[in-house]
């Protein structure tokens, strides 16, 4: 036990009825540590910790909280589970990942780890190679996105607890699917958070939008760093996860000589090597900073990959015309500081055109703002990622943030038509980056994914409601914000897979399956494949991505047909997929060639076509 804020620590043991049996004093060691060996206590026993004769508190490193965030902890034997994945070593590199992000509670009607197992085979058949599970650390109540977790080591009892998570990981490996676990080290949820009673876990030197900043560089920070770094290794060693996605690392503040994240990535990579497995670390970062994915030996943070949201923003603005909030940076791409000061008015068509220009930039390099002026931030922002392999960047057209942080949790399928959804899918899957899908997007799920919690503190509930309303003010979204505490908000967010068998959902899913199959068999389309060249005409709304001499993808993001020239090669280009094909719910106007040698193609509105090099 690390409890430097306490003089005395006792272990309280409980019987099977939940009644306290006895208290056992722990022996003080150095630097705020306490320890005790209690014979006869077996897996399944419940216990709590008593600091200086006060209330009984859960263990900060509890492996299981069967009675919730406020209840006692339960002893778990991590060696008792019978794994069957001894032959599984993980995916070799980030380029092998096709990620499917899911929220356990709304992925199935039952909302459990075990219920998710039944859908692994269909995900593998779709072409998914990794599932990314939103945070599972024990949170208050039965409904939560997971970012209010307070017990970092305890898989949520609402989802089935620790062995149920092990069963899901083991089953995923049996299907050839890696498991990415979303972890949160930038803050701790407000309800059930007793950490400060134990030690200096938090600091007031920095501010985060989600709660008090974690103390990674102040007095007593060594124990805090250990708590988090050991947690990252714990998921790898005891649960066999293949990758960790670290939430919002721009909210992790450490101005010491060696950043806690560099220490964490080195520690996890060293553990993976000792276990003979391949484990990857993925960061979410709002900094557009290439140092995130540079090796620690080159003074980087050592992540294997990071989310690159700029492609999402550019696609979203180009297809929807939305320009509020941070979308302004893509609706006004190329504007200057003077333009911002004068609040220059732009039409929706102009916003879309600028967004296409931003998309061309995002397809060339992951950071659109790479040292240029960003209107929404009113400052020069970001740095160039030139020279960093494309497999270091994860892109999407939808994710939990971009859907759930809208006032009504609108998915793309409710904002645009089928043609635009297919176009967005093609852009992501043919981007040359690591693609990520959000659960249900592959068949055009129309149910929302809304923000939900089940806090028991009335003041906290009020604060959450008001905070959501304030957050949406800059986007000027209309209508009443769904109540995060209402169980109906959670129920509305559960997937409705029954629509997959009906048009147009079945046709959209066929497109995802075919695109992923082509991508799997054509090495040039992988992030570690051939070199990528990007061209386009933002004014006319078309973009072309050429993968060496092997493949060429063309996209029309406009509402009018466009003639797009194809690159000159020896031989000819052969059309192998069009999003306008009848099989995908289109009109079937595919591969209409233009020019004297058929060296251009006429694209229908909001259409993508993929060509392969034909040597014959």
SULRA-V118424 format. One record per residue. N is the residue number from 0. RES is the residue in one small letter. PSI is psi as a letter, one per 40 degrees, with the letter a starting at -180 (NA if undefined). Layout:
# SULRA-V118424
n:N res:RES psi:PSI
n:N res:RES psi:PSI
This chain:
# SULRA-V118424
n:0 res:x psi:h
n:1 res:x psi:h
n:2 res:x psi:g
n:3 res:x psi:e
n:4 res:x psi:e
n:5 res:x psi:i
n:6 res:x psi:d
n:7 res:x psi:i
n:8 res:x psi:h
n:9 res:x psi:i
n:10 res:x psi:h
n:11 res:x psi:h
n:12 res:x psi:i
n:13 res:x psi:i
n:14 res:x psi:a
n:15 res:x psi:e
n:16 res:x psi:e
n:17 res:x psi:e
n:18 res:x psi:i
n:19 res:x psi:h
n:20 res:x psi:d
n:21 res:x psi:i
n:22 res:x psi:h
n:23 res:x psi:h
n:24 res:x psi:i
n:25 res:x psi:i
n:26 res:x psi:h
n:27 res:x psi:h
n:28 res:x psi:a
n:29 res:x psi:i
n:30 res:x psi:f
n:31 res:x psi:e
n:32 res:x psi:i
n:33 res:x psi:i
n:34 res:x psi:i
n:35 res:x psi:i
n:36 res:x psi:h
n:37 res:x psi:h
n:38 res:x psi:i
n:39 res:x psi:e
n:40 res:x psi:h
n:41 res:x psi:i
n:42 res:x psi:h
n:43 res:x psi:e
n:44 res:x psi:i
n:45 res:x psi:i
n:46 res:x psi:i
n:47 res:x psi:i
n:48 res:x psi:h
n:49 res:x psi:h
n:50 res:x psi:h
n:51 res:x psi:f
n:52 res:x psi:e
n:53 res:x psi:a
n:54 res:x psi:i
n:55 res:x psi:h
n:56 res:x psi:i
n:57 res:x psi:i
n:58 res:x psi:h
n:59 res:x psi:d
n:60 res:x psi:f
n:61 res:x psi:h
n:62 res:x psi:e
n:63 res:x psi:h
n:64 res:x psi:g
n:65 res:x psi:e
n:66 res:x psi:e
n:67 res:x psi:a
n:68 res:x psi:d
n:69 res:x psi:e
n:70 res:x psi:i
n:71 res:x psi:i
n:72 res:x psi:i
n:73 res:x psi:h
n:74 res:x psi:h
n:75 res:x psi:h
n:76 res:x psi:h
n:77 res:x psi:e
n:78 res:x psi:e
n:79 res:x psi:d
n:80 res:x psi:h
n:81 res:x psi:g
n:82 res:x psi:i
n:83 res:x psi:e
n:84 res:x psi:f
n:85 res:x psi:d
n:86 res:x psi:e
n:87 res:x psi:h
n:88 res:x psi:e
n:89 res:x psi:i
n:90 res:x psi:i
n:91 res:x psi:d
n:92 res:x psi:i
n:93 res:x psi:d
n:94 res:x psi:d
n:95 res:x psi:e
n:96 res:x psi:h
n:97 res:x psi:h
n:98 res:x psi:i
n:99 res:x psi:h
n:100 res:x psi:h
n:101 res:x psi:i
n:102 res:x psi:h
n:103 res:x psi:d
n:104 res:x psi:d
n:105 res:x psi:e
n:106 res:x psi:d
n:107 res:x psi:i
n:108 res:x psi:d
n:109 res:x psi:d
n:110 res:x psi:f
n:111 res:x psi:i
n:112 res:x psi:d
n:113 res:x psi:d
n:114 res:x psi:d
n:115 res:x psi:d
n:116 res:x psi:d
n:117 res:x psi:e
n:118 res:x psi:e
n:119 res:x psi:d
n:120 res:x psi:d
n:121 res:x psi:d
n:122 res:x psi:d
n:123 res:x psi:d
n:124 res:x psi:d
n:125 res:x psi:d
n:126 res:x psi:e
n:127 res:x psi:h
n:128 res:x psi:e
n:129 res:x psi:h
n:130 res:x psi:h
n:131 res:x psi:h
n:132 res:x psi:h
n:133 res:x psi:i
n:134 res:x psi:i
n:135 res:x psi:e
n:136 res:x psi:h
n:137 res:x psi:h
n:138 res:x psi:i
n:139 res:x psi:h
n:140 res:x psi:a
n:141 res:x psi:e
n:142 res:x psi:h
n:143 res:x psi:i
n:144 res:x psi:d
n:145 res:x psi:e
n:146 res:x psi:e
n:147 res:x psi:f
n:148 res:x psi:i
n:149 res:x psi:e
n:150 res:x psi:g
n:151 res:x psi:d
n:152 res:x psi:e
n:153 res:x psi:h
n:154 res:x psi:h
n:155 res:x psi:h
n:156 res:x psi:d
n:157 res:x psi:d
n:158 res:x psi:e
n:159 res:x psi:e
n:160 res:x psi:a
n:161 res:x psi:d
n:162 res:x psi:d
n:163 res:x psi:d
n:164 res:x psi:d
n:165 res:x psi:d
n:166 res:x psi:d
n:167 res:x psi:d
n:168 res:x psi:d
n:169 res:x psi:d
n:170 res:x psi:d
n:171 res:x psi:d
n:172 res:x psi:d
n:173 res:x psi:d
n:174 res:x psi:e
n:175 res:x psi:f
n:176 res:x psi:h
n:177 res:x psi:i
n:178 res:x psi:h
n:179 res:x psi:h
n:180 res:x psi:h
n:181 res:x psi:h
n:182 res:x psi:i
n:183 res:x psi:h
n:184 res:x psi:e
n:185 res:x psi:e
n:186 res:x psi:i
n:187 res:x psi:i
n:188 res:x psi:i
n:189 res:x psi:d
n:190 res:x psi:h
n:191 res:x psi:e
n:192 res:x psi:h
n:193 res:x psi:e
n:194 res:x psi:d
n:195 res:x psi:d
n:196 res:x psi:d
n:197 res:x psi:d
n:198 res:x psi:a
n:199 res:x psi:g
n:200 res:x psi:e
n:201 res:x psi:i
n:202 res:x psi:i
n:203 res:x psi:e
n:204 res:x psi:d
n:205 res:x psi:i
n:206 res:x psi:i
n:207 res:x psi:i
n:208 res:x psi:e
n:209 res:x psi:e
n:210 res:x psi:a
n:211 res:x psi:i
n:212 res:x psi:i
n:213 res:x psi:i
n:214 res:x psi:g
n:215 res:x psi:e
n:216 res:x psi:e
n:217 res:x psi:a
n:218 res:x psi:h
n:219 res:x psi:e
n:220 res:x psi:d
n:221 res:x psi:d
n:222 res:x psi:d
n:223 res:x psi:d
n:224 res:x psi:d
n:225 res:x psi:d
n:226 res:x psi:d
n:227 res:x psi:d
n:228 res:x psi:d
n:229 res:x psi:d
n:230 res:x psi:d
n:231 res:x psi:d
n:232 res:x psi:d
n:233 res:x psi:d
n:234 res:x psi:d
n:235 res:x psi:d
n:236 res:x psi:d
n:237 res:x psi:e
n:238 res:x psi:e
n:239 res:x psi:f
n:240 res:x psi:i
n:241 res:x psi:e
n:242 res:x psi:i
n:243 res:x psi:h
n:244 res:x psi:h
n:245 res:x psi:h
n:246 res:x psi:h
n:247 res:x psi:g
n:248 res:x psi:e
n:249 res:x psi:e
n:250 res:x psi:e
n:251 res:x psi:h
n:252 res:x psi:h
n:253 res:x psi:h
n:254 res:x psi:f
n:255 res:x psi:i
n:256 res:x psi:d
n:257 res:x psi:h
n:258 res:x psi:i
n:259 res:x psi:d
n:260 res:x psi:d
n:261 res:x psi:d
n:262 res:x psi:d
n:263 res:x psi:d
n:264 res:x psi:d
n:265 res:x psi:d
n:266 res:x psi:d
n:267 res:x psi:d
n:268 res:x psi:d
n:269 res:x psi:d
n:270 res:x psi:d
n:271 res:x psi:d
n:272 res:x psi:d
n:273 res:x psi:d
n:274 res:x psi:e
n:275 res:x psi:f
n:276 res:x psi:i
n:277 res:x psi:h
n:278 res:x psi:h
n:279 res:x psi:i
n:280 res:x psi:h
n:281 res:x psi:h
n:282 res:x psi:i
n:283 res:x psi:h
n:284 res:x psi:h
n:285 res:x psi:e
n:286 res:x psi:e
n:287 res:x psi:f
n:288 res:x psi:h
n:289 res:x psi:e
n:290 res:x psi:d
n:291 res:x psi:d
n:292 res:x psi:e
n:293 res:x psi:i
n:294 res:x psi:i
n:295 res:x psi:d
n:296 res:x psi:e
n:297 res:x psi:f
n:298 res:x psi:f
n:299 res:x psi:a
n:300 res:x psi:e
n:301 res:x psi:e
n:302 res:x psi:i
n:303 res:x psi:d
n:304 res:x psi:i
n:305 res:x psi:i
n:306 res:x psi:h
n:307 res:x psi:g
n:308 res:x psi:e
n:309 res:x psi:d
n:310 res:x psi:d
n:311 res:x psi:d
n:312 res:x psi:d
n:313 res:x psi:d
n:314 res:x psi:d
n:315 res:x psi:d
n:316 res:x psi:d
n:317 res:x psi:d
n:318 res:x psi:d
n:319 res:x psi:d
n:320 res:x psi:e
n:321 res:x psi:i
n:322 res:x psi:e
n:323 res:x psi:i
n:324 res:x psi:b
n:325 res:x psi:e
n:326 res:x psi:e
n:327 res:x psi:d
n:328 res:x psi:d
n:329 res:x psi:d
n:330 res:x psi:e
n:331 res:x psi:f
n:332 res:x psi:h
n:333 res:x psi:e
n:334 res:x psi:i
n:335 res:x psi:i
n:336 res:x psi:d
n:337 res:x psi:d
n:338 res:x psi:d
n:339 res:x psi:d
n:340 res:x psi:d
n:341 res:x psi:e
n:342 res:x psi:f
n:343 res:x psi:h
n:344 res:x psi:h
n:345 res:x psi:i
n:346 res:x psi:i
n:347 res:x psi:d
n:348 res:x psi:d
n:349 res:x psi:d
n:350 res:x psi:d
n:351 res:x psi:d
n:352 res:x psi:d
n:353 res:x psi:d
n:354 res:x psi:d
n:355 res:x psi:d
n:356 res:x psi:d
n:357 res:x psi:d
n:358 res:x psi:d
n:359 res:x psi:d
n:360 res:x psi:d
n:361 res:x psi:d
n:362 res:x psi:d
n:363 res:x psi:d
n:364 res:x psi:i
n:365 res:x psi:d
n:366 res:x psi:h
n:367 res:x psi:d
n:368 res:x psi:g
n:369 res:x psi:f
n:370 res:x psi:e
n:371 res:x psi:i
n:372 res:x psi:h
n:373 res:x psi:h
n:374 res:x psi:d
n:375 res:x psi:d
n:376 res:x psi:e
n:377 res:x psi:f
n:378 res:x psi:i
n:379 res:x psi:h
n:380 res:x psi:i
n:381 res:x psi:i
n:382 res:x psi:i
n:383 res:x psi:i
n:384 res:x psi:f
n:385 res:x psi:h
n:386 res:x psi:e
n:387 res:x psi:h
n:388 res:x psi:i
n:389 res:x psi:d
n:390 res:x psi:e
n:391 res:x psi:e
n:392 res:x psi:h
n:393 res:x psi:h
n:394 res:x psi:i
n:395 res:x psi:i
n:396 res:x psi:e
n:397 res:x psi:i
n:398 res:x psi:i
n:399 res:x psi:d
n:400 res:x psi:d
n:401 res:x psi:d
n:402 res:x psi:d
n:403 res:x psi:d
n:404 res:x psi:e
n:405 res:x psi:i
n:406 res:x psi:d
n:407 res:x psi:e
n:408 res:x psi:f
n:409 res:x psi:h
n:410 res:x psi:i
n:411 res:x psi:d
n:412 res:x psi:d
n:413 res:x psi:e
n:414 res:x psi:d
n:415 res:x psi:i
n:416 res:x psi:i
n:417 res:x psi:d
n:418 res:x psi:d
n:419 res:x psi:d
n:420 res:x psi:d
n:421 res:x psi:d
n:422 res:x psi:d
n:423 res:x psi:d
n:424 res:x psi:d
n:425 res:x psi:d
n:426 res:x psi:d
n:427 res:x psi:d
n:428 res:x psi:e
n:429 res:x psi:f
n:430 res:x psi:e
n:431 res:x psi:e
n:432 res:x psi:a
n:433 res:x psi:h
n:434 res:x psi:i
n:435 res:x psi:h
n:436 res:x psi:i
n:437 res:x psi:h
n:438 res:x psi:h
n:439 res:x psi:e
n:440 res:x psi:d
n:441 res:x psi:d
n:442 res:x psi:e
n:443 res:x psi:f
n:444 res:x psi:h
n:445 res:x psi:e
n:446 res:x psi:i
n:447 res:x psi:i
n:448 res:x psi:h
n:449 res:x psi:i
n:450 res:x psi:h
n:451 res:x psi:i
n:452 res:x psi:i
n:453 res:x psi:f
n:454 res:x psi:i
n:455 res:x psi:e
n:456 res:x psi:h
n:457 res:x psi:d
n:458 res:x psi:d
n:459 res:x psi:d
n:460 res:x psi:d
n:461 res:x psi:d
n:462 res:x psi:d
n:463 res:x psi:d
n:464 res:x psi:d
n:465 res:x psi:d
n:466 res:x psi:d
n:467 res:x psi:d
n:468 res:x psi:d
n:469 res:x psi:d
n:470 res:x psi:d
n:471 res:x psi:e
n:472 res:x psi:d
n:473 res:x psi:e
n:474 res:x psi:e
n:475 res:x psi:f
n:476 res:x psi:i
n:477 res:x psi:i
n:478 res:x psi:i
n:479 res:x psi:h
n:480 res:x psi:h
n:481 res:x psi:i
n:482 res:x psi:h
n:483 res:x psi:d
n:484 res:x psi:d
n:485 res:x psi:h
n:486 res:x psi:d
n:487 res:x psi:d
n:488 res:x psi:d
n:489 res:x psi:d
n:490 res:x psi:d
n:491 res:x psi:d
n:492 res:x psi:e
n:493 res:x psi:h
n:494 res:x psi:i
n:495 res:x psi:g
n:496 res:x psi:e
n:497 res:x psi:d
n:498 res:x psi:e
n:499 res:x psi:d
n:500 res:x psi:e
n:501 res:x psi:i
n:502 res:x psi:i
n:503 res:x psi:e
n:504 res:x psi:d
n:505 res:x psi:d
n:506 res:x psi:d
n:507 res:x psi:d
n:508 res:x psi:d
n:509 res:x psi:d
n:510 res:x psi:d
n:511 res:x psi:d
n:512 res:x psi:d
n:513 res:x psi:d
n:514 res:x psi:d
n:515 res:x psi:d
n:516 res:x psi:d
n:517 res:x psi:d
n:518 res:x psi:d
n:519 res:x psi:d
n:520 res:x psi:e
n:521 res:x psi:h
n:522 res:x psi:d
n:523 res:x psi:d
n:524 res:x psi:e
n:525 res:x psi:i
n:526 res:x psi:d
n:527 res:x psi:e
n:528 res:x psi:a
n:529 res:x psi:i
n:530 res:x psi:i
n:531 res:x psi:h
n:532 res:x psi:h
n:533 res:x psi:h
n:534 res:x psi:i
n:535 res:x psi:i
n:536 res:x psi:g
n:537 res:x psi:d
n:538 res:x psi:d
n:539 res:x psi:e
n:540 res:x psi:f
n:541 res:x psi:i
n:542 res:x psi:i
n:543 res:x psi:h
n:544 res:x psi:h
n:545 res:x psi:h
n:546 res:x psi:g
n:547 res:x psi:b
n:548 res:x psi:e
n:549 res:x psi:d
n:550 res:x psi:i
n:551 res:x psi:h
n:552 res:x psi:h
n:553 res:x psi:i
n:554 res:x psi:h
n:555 res:x psi:h
n:556 res:x psi:e
n:557 res:x psi:i
n:558 res:x psi:e
n:559 res:x psi:i
n:560 res:x psi:i
n:561 res:x psi:i
n:562 res:x psi:h
n:563 res:x psi:h
n:564 res:x psi:i
n:565 res:x psi:i
n:566 res:x psi:i
n:567 res:x psi:h
n:568 res:x psi:i
n:569 res:x psi:h
n:570 res:x psi:a
n:571 res:x psi:i
n:572 res:x psi:h
n:573 res:x psi:h
n:574 res:x psi:h
n:575 res:x psi:e
n:576 res:x psi:h
n:577 res:x psi:h
n:578 res:x psi:e
n:579 res:x psi:e
n:580 res:x psi:i
n:581 res:x psi:d
n:582 res:x psi:d
n:583 res:x psi:e
n:584 res:x psi:e
n:585 res:x psi:a
n:586 res:x psi:e
n:587 res:x psi:e
n:588 res:x psi:g
n:589 res:x psi:i
n:590 res:x psi:f
n:591 res:x psi:h
n:592 res:x psi:i
n:593 res:x psi:i
n:594 res:x psi:i
n:595 res:x psi:d
n:596 res:x psi:e
n:597 res:x psi:f
n:598 res:x psi:f
n:599 res:x psi:i
n:600 res:x psi:h
n:601 res:x psi:h
n:602 res:x psi:h
n:603 res:x psi:i
n:604 res:x psi:i
n:605 res:x psi:f
n:606 res:x psi:i
n:607 res:x psi:i
n:608 res:x psi:i
n:609 res:x psi:h
n:610 res:x psi:i
n:611 res:x psi:i
n:612 res:x psi:h
n:613 res:x psi:h
n:614 res:x psi:d
n:615 res:x psi:NA
